[in-house]
């Protein structure tokens, strides 16, 4: 179970030792990603930031990993004309609470919850020292009240990082497939003995049950 959802990992390798090394590297990368971005864990990096009182313009020191994630969020927000925003956690909490109450939130509360929509935060990188000993310090600056929620990017971002790292650190593998809650990435060969492509099943939107047959299957090349 990863980020509150299912997890499947398949590796194609010529020996058990290589497969075990790939599995260990993937699990390490996923554990680090969960500790960074999970809102289910109250002690994760982002949960602790969400719990901090809002102070406009305050610089919060962050790691390179979180800096990269936040900058990716800002990039996607800009490319989507802010249809995507990772800083809408308060709005999500508000609607979850309203759903439990069986009524819509007031217009004032809804407007307040989404006030940080464009974009509500920024990442500041400060360079210190001189070449070749330049040190980069990274900070999160919140521009409006809000909470981070990475549901719209978290699984895909985590999968991409995990696949990239295992391919780099365990180059002996021949192929792999990583699936977190329906977000899937494949790399390399699906078999040691054939050139058949990886195949993934596409869920039928009219059949929401877990054991429903797939709508179709796609071959990935």
Secondary structure, 3 states (H helix, E strand, C coil): CECCECEEEEEECCCHHHHHHHHHHHHHHHHHHHHHHCCCCCCCHHHHHHHCCCCCCCEEEECHHHHHHHHHHHHHHHHCCCCCCCCCHHHHHHHHHHHHHCCCCCHHHHHHHCCCCCCCEEEEEEEECCCCCCEEEEEEEECCCCCCCCCCCHHHHHHHHHHHHHHHHCCCCCEEEEEECCEEEEEECCCCCCCCCEEEEECCCCCCCCCCCCCEEEEEC
